[in-house]
Amino acid sequence: MRVGIAGTGFMAQTHAAEYAEMDVDVVAVSSPSGPGGFIDEFDFDAAAYTDVETMCDEADLDFLDVCTPTHTHLELVTAAATAGIDVFLEKPIAGSLEEAEEIATVAADADITLMVGHVVRFMPNYRRARELDVGEAGVARARRLSPFPEWGSADWFADREKSGGVFVDLAIHDLDYLQWAWGDVERVFARRTRDDRAEHGIVTLRFASGAVGYVEASWAQPESRPLTAELEFAGDDGLVEFAGAEEAPFAVWDGDGMVVESPLARDGYRRELEHFVSCLESGAEPDVGAEAGIDALRLALAAERSADRGEPVALEEVRA
């Protein structure tokens, strides 16, 4: 498989590290400022481009990996679709339902395969939690807390017209996961506090089953605190808990001290990219296609609308 990467930021670096361990060749990279340093860092034998349309036209790509700011997604998917190239698209699918549905239409009309990168679905601990039987679903709780993301080029995370804010960019991970795990959500009620940069929000979910969910997301943590993720499923027959900050990796004490290694050979990013590549090879549809991306975005936008209004919002109200 031959891939072209759009972007050279944090997510592009994350994906590049995974491709280096997979049977995938990164043959082209595009960035408006020039990707030379990125290509050198990963020692890729790749062509450098400053625009994705030219890369799609000139490079011999099996698929395009879009790791660029949310507001650029429609333009880049359109460029790939015009060239007949399949697309792996980082979440969220877009910043608005109008653009998200246009992306779905463009991909369908061009008959390309498109997958949206909702990576939490592929993280082993989250997948295992979904598989465990806690009986009749009662309460689900998920938290994802971090400092403000300073790594965005031109500080695009601080521009909510581009990033969508903490619900659309960060909480969407857990909103998507909880709906995937426990079924359709009927309505949400959200609260948030924010200033020019920091933002902290909570979302209460009412599932169609009658179960209740709680999602907390933060871009307001101190710089000293790493990304923290927590999950809890409670039912009438069991309780599942996961706390990322307390996860104990494999450790060995020897004469020189403690040696710590990850117990997982493949993390969620590797698993989702391998899934996408296997779908391209087999012709199967990805587990997270455009419609799943739209459903997740609708949840995040419902939370945004609820926080603005100060009242619950039904999912059926949120339309393009």
C-alpha positions in Angstrom: 0.0 0.0 0.0 1.2 3.5 -0.9 0.0 6.4 1.1 0.2 10.1 0.9 -0.1 12.1 4.1 -1.7 15.5 4.2 -0.3 17.4 7.1 2.9 17.3 9.3 1.5 18.0 12.7 0.8 15.9 15.8 -1.6 13.4 14.2 0.5 13.1 11.0 3.5 12.3 13.2 1.4 9.7 15.1 0.3 8.0 11.9 3.8 8.2 10.4 5.2 6.3 13.4 2.6 3.6 12.9 3.2 3.3 9.1 6.9 2.8 9.8 5.9 -0.5 11.5 3.4 -1.6 8.9 3.5 -2.9 5.3 2.7 0.6 4.1 5.0 2.9 2.1 4.7 6.7 2.7 5.5 7.9 -0.8 4.3 11.5 -0.6 3.7 14.2 2.1 2.0 17.6 1.7 2.1 20.6 3.9 1.6 24.3 2.8 4.9 25.2 4.6 6.8 22.3 3.0 7.2 18.8 4.5 10.9 18.4 4.1 11.7 18.3 7.8 8.9 15.8 8.5 10.1 13.5 5.7 13.7 13.7 7.0 12.6 13.1 10.6 11.0 9.8 9.6 13.5 8.9 6.9 10.8 8.4 4.3 11.6 8.0 0.6 8.8 10.4 -0.2 8.0 13.2 -2.5 7.3 16.6 -1.0 4.3 18.7 -2.0 2.8 22.0 -0.8 -0.8 21.2 -1.9 -2.8 18.1 -1.7 -4.5 18.4 -5.1 -1.1 18.3 -6.9 0.0 15.4 -4.7 -3.1 13.4 -5.6 -2.6 14.2 -9.3 1.1 13.4 -9.5 1.8 10.8 -6.8 0.8 7.1 -7.3 -1.3 6.7 -4.2 -3.5 3.9 -2.9 -4.9 6.2 -0.3 -4.7 9.6 1.2 -4.3 10.1 5.0 -5.8 13.5 6.0 -4.3 14.8 9.2 -5.1 18.4 8.7 -7.3 20.9 10.6 -11.0 20.1 10.6 -12.0 23.1 8.4 -9.8 21.8 5.5 -11.4 18.3 5.3 -14.0 18.9 2.7 -11.5 20.4 0.3 -9.0 17.6 0.7 -11.5 14.8 0.5 -12.8 16.4 -2.7 -9.3 16.5 -4.2 -8.8 12.8 -3.4 -12.2 11.8 -4.7 -11.6 13.7 -8.0 -8.4 11.6 -8.4 -10.2 8.4 -7.5 -8.1 7.9 -4.3 -9.4 6.3 -1.1 -9.3 8.4 2.1 -8.5 7.9 5.8 -9.9 11.0 7.4 -9.0 12.1 11.0 -11.9 12.9 13.2 -14.1 14.9 13.4 -15.4 14.3 9.8 -16.0 18.1 9.5 -17.0 21.1 11.5 -20.6 21.3 10.3 -23.2 18.8 9.3 -23.5 20.5 5.9 -19.8 19.9 5.2 -20.0 16.4 6.7 -22.9 15.4 4.4 -21.1 16.9 1.4 -18.0 14.8 2.2 -20.2 11.7 2.4 -21.8 12.6 -1.0 -18.5 13.3 -2.7 -17.0 10.0 -1.5 -20.1 8.0 -2.5 -20.3 9.7 -6.0 -16.6 8.9 -6.6 -17.0 5.4 -5.3 -14.0 5.7 -3.0 -13.6 4.1 0.4 -13.6 6.6 3.3 -13.0 5.9 6.9 -13.2 8.4 9.8 -10.5 8.0 12.5 -12.5 7.6 15.7 -9.6 5.8 17.3 -11.2 5.1 20.7 -13.2 2.4 19.1 -10.0 0.6 18.3 -8.3 1.0 21.7 -8.1 -2.5 23.3 -9.3 -1.4 26.8 -12.3 0.4 25.3 -13.2 -2.5 23.0 -12.9 -4.9 25.9 -15.2 -2.7 28.1 -17.8 -2.8 25.3 -17.7 -6.6 25.2 -18.1 -7.2 28.9 -21.6 -7.9 30.2 -22.7 -5.6 33.0 -26.4 -6.6 32.7 -29.0 -4.0 32.0 -27.3 -0.7 31.1 -27.6 1.9 33.8 -24.9 4.6 33.8 -21.9 5.2 31.6 -19.3 7.8 32.5 -16.3 8.9 30.4 -13.7 11.7 31.0 -11.0 13.1 28.7 -9.0 15.8 30.3 -5.9 17.6 28.9 -4.1 21.0 28.7 -5.0 23.2 25.8 -3.6 21.7 22.6 -0.7 24.1 21.8 0.5 22.1 18.8 -2.0 23.3 16.3 -0.4 25.2 13.4 -1.3 28.9 13.5 -3.0 28.1 16.8 -6.1 26.8 15.0 -7.5 25.0 18.0 -8.2 28.4 19.6 -10.3 29.4 16.6 -13.6 27.8 17.3 -14.8 28.4 13.7 -12.0 26.0 12.7 -11.8 23.5 15.6 -15.4 23.5 16.8 -14.2 23.8 20.4 -13.9 21.1 23.1 -17.1 19.3 22.4 -16.5 18.9 18.6 -12.8 18.1 18.8 -12.2 16.3 22.1 -15.5 15.2 23.7 -16.5 13.7 20.3 -14.2 10.7 21.1 -16.3 9.6 24.0 -19.6 10.7 22.6 -19.0 8.5 19.6 -17.7 5.6 21.7 -20.7 5.6 24.2 -23.2 5.7 21.4 -21.4 2.8 19.6 -21.3 0.9 22.9 -24.7 1.5 24.3 -26.9 2.5 21.3 -28.7 5.5 20.1 -28.8 8.7 22.1 -32.1 10.6 22.2 -31.1 13.9 23.8 -28.3 15.7 25.6 -27.9 18.4 28.2 -24.5 20.2 28.3 -22.7 22.9 30.3 -19.3 24.5 29.8 -17.0 27.2 30.9 -14.4 28.8 28.6 -12.2 31.8 27.9 -10.1 32.7 24.9 -8.3 29.4 25.1 -9.2 27.1 28.0 -12.5 25.3 27.8 -14.2 22.7 30.1 -17.5 21.0 29.4 -19.8 18.3 30.6 -22.6 16.4 28.7 -25.4 14.3 30.1 -26.8 11.8 27.6 -30.2 10.0 27.6 -30.0 6.8 25.6 -33.0 5.4 23.9 -32.7 2.4 26.3 -33.3 4.7 29.2 -29.7 4.5 30.4 -27.8 7.7 31.2 -24.4 8.8 30.1 -22.0 11.4 31.4 -19.1 12.8 29.3 -16.6 15.3 30.7 -14.0 17.0 28.4 -11.4 19.6 29.2 -8.9 21.8 27.5 -8.3 23.6 30.8 -5.8 21.4 32.7 -2.4 22.6 33.8 0.5 21.9 31.4 2.0 19.5 34.0 -1.0 17.2 33.6 -0.9 14.7 30.7 -4.0 13.6 28.8 -6.2 11.6 31.3 -8.9 9.3 30.1 -11.4 7.4 32.3 -14.3 5.1 31.6 -17.0 3.5 33.7 -19.9 1.2 32.8 -22.5 0.4 35.5 -25.4 -2.1 35.0 -27.5 -4.2 37.3 -25.1 -7.1 37.0 -21.7 -5.5 37.1 -19.3 -2.6 36.9 -16.4 -1.9 34.5 -13.9 0.8 35.3 -10.8 2.0 33.4 -8.6 4.9 34.5 -5.8 5.8 32.1 -3.7 7.7 34.6 -3.7 4.6 36.8 -2.9 2.0 34.1 0.0 -0.1 35.2 2.2 -1.1 32.2 4.4 -4.2 32.2 7.4 -3.6 34.5 10.5 -5.6 35.3 12.9 -4.8 38.2 16.5 -5.8 37.5 19.9 -4.8 38.8 19.8 -1.4 37.0 16.3 -0.5 38.2 12.9 -0.7 36.7 12.3 -1.4 33.0 8.9 -0.4 31.8 7.4 -1.6 28.5 3.9 -1.3 27.0 2.0 -4.6 27.3 0.4 -3.9 23.9 2.3 -4.5 20.7 -0.4 -2.5 18.7 -2.2 0.5 20.1 -5.4 2.0 18.9 -3.8 4.0 16.1 -2.1 1.0 14.7 -5.3 -1.1 14.9 -7.5 1.5 13.1 -5.0 2.0 10.3 -4.5 -1.7 9.9 -8.3 -2.1 9.8 -8.5 0.5 7.0 -5.8 -1.1 5.0 -7.4 -4.5 5.3 -10.7 -3.0 4.0 -8.9 -1.6 1.0 -7.3 -5.0 0.3 -10.5 -7.0 0.8 -13.1 -4.5 -0.6 -14.9 -4.5 2.8 -16.6 -1.4 4.2 -14.7 0.2 7.2 -16.3 -0.1 10.6 -16.4 3.7 10.8 -17.6 5.2 7.6 -19.0 8.6 6.7 -22.4 8.0 8.3 -20.8 7.0 11.6 -18.7 10.2 11.5 -21.8 12.3 10.8 -23.6 10.6 13.8 -20.7 11.5 16.1 -20.6 15.0 14.9 -24.4 15.4 15.4 -23.9 14.4 19.0 -21.1 16.9 19.5 -23.1 19.7 17.8 -26.2 18.9 20.0 -24.0 19.3 23.1 -22.7 22.6 21.7 -26.3 23.8 21.0 -27.4 22.7 24.5 -24.6 24.6 26.2 -25.5 27.7 24.2 -29.2 27.5 25.0 -29.0 26.2 28.6 -31.6 23.5 27.9 -31.7 19.9 26.7 -31.5 19.3 22.9 -33.0 16.3 21.1 -30.8 14.7 18.5 -33.6 14.8 16.0 -33.4 18.6 16.1 -29.8 18.7 14.9 -29.9 18.7 11.1 -27.9 20.2 8.3 
